Amino acid sequence: MGKAPDGAFFIVTAITSLTSLTMIDAFPPLIVIPRLPYRRVSTP
């Protein structure tokens, strides 16, 4: 009985990790855009 929830948890974590990777690959501008203002502000 104890191994069933662990297996489900592993599957959920695997699916979430895959979805997060696909979202990062599908929306790279979301990661690049926030860095541009930071560099502009950091530069004098």
C-alpha positions, 0 to 999 in steps of 0.5 A: 500500500505504501509504494502506490502513493510513492509511484504516483508522486514520482509520476506527478513530479515527472510530468510536472518537470516535463511540462516545466521544461516544455514551457521554458522551451516554448516561451524563452522570451519570458526568461529573457525579457525580465533580464533586460531591464535588470541589466539596464538598471544595473548599468550606470 
